[in-house]
Structure formats: structure tokens, C-alpha cells
Amino acid sequence: MSKAIGLVEYKTISSGMTATDILVKTADVNILQAGTVCPGKFYTLIEGEVSAVQAAVDAAKKAIPDKLIDDFVLGNPDQSIFNAIWGTTTVE
């Protein structure tokens, strides 16, 4: 099983919330984080299988292209990235 993380960032909160809805309804992905970056901008970070994350991000980009700021899909990241995102990293 190959894991991936993906992110989309939108210019408005409403378009970001709509994109988040599209992300989770398009493929079997989980939301890791979602929220505002600064006043008015909204991001959503997801994880799942590489193909599912890519399909979800592509669907969100296609649905609301005019409000999209940026997006990415990172396939096969090191497991420590997930621990850092969830705040469960042990510092030794």
C-alpha cells in the first residue's frame, strides 16, 4: 500500500469548503487538517492511497479552478511526516 498526502489551497473560505466536500466525496481519502491560512484563504490536507489522493485533488482543481491558489500531491512520503502532522513525534 502506497500512501500519499495532498493539499489544495483556495482564495476564499467558501470555495475551500466546497473543495473539501469534493475531495472526500471523490475518493477514499481522510482529512488530516483543514482551516484558514490567513483571513479569507482556506486549505485542506488529505491522506490516502496515491491514486485516491491524486483523483481527489484533480477533481477539486477541475471543479473550482478560478479560486485555486495551489495544490500538490506527495506520493510515498516517509512515515515520520504523518507523525509530525498529527503531533505525535517523539523528540529524543
C-alpha positions, 0 to 999 in steps of 0.5 A: 500500500502506497500512501500519499498526502495532498493539499489544495489551497483556495482564495476564499473560505467558501470555495475551500469548503466546497473543495473539501466536500469534493475531495472526500466525496471523490475518493477514499481519502481522510482529512488530516487538517483543514482551516484558514491560512490567513483571513479569507484563504482556506486549505485542506490536507488529505491522506490516502492511497496515491491514486485516491489522493491524486483523483481527489485533488484533480477533481477539486482543481477541475471543479473550482479552478478560478479560486485555486491558489495551489495544490500538490500531491506527495506520493510515498512520503516517509512515515515520520511526516504523518507523525509530525502532522498529527503531533505525535513525534517523539523528540529524543 
